């Protein structure tokens, strides 16, 4: 199943989902293990603790190209794990993107849910938080495509 993305015209948010032929606990583990995060999300460093009040921090190398509004991409995404259930998913609050150049974007919330289904797992990534500005709207445009690619890479990693 191809990842699907939805955004609201008034208040952008991210809602991406895909089915992966792997057990839910394995899928969820891939969001917290450094080696897996490097393999499917191309992070260079991470500190992620799957428990209440654990950190959720991932870092990417800055890109060589510059987005006309956001500047270079990459940088750090950081937040605090507020809920974690190994059978259902996790919720990160007080999340911010710290780009290599420019001011942080946030606060945001990130929720990842996993649901066991026959033959695999439905994975849903939901991200919200918004202030009316060209930067925020561009941020959601960019991450929508990024999450599509990332979930396709996660699916490939766990299915092969």
Order of alpha helices (4+ residues) and beta strands (2+ residues): beta-beta-alpha-alpha-beta-beta-beta-beta-beta-beta-beta-beta-alpha
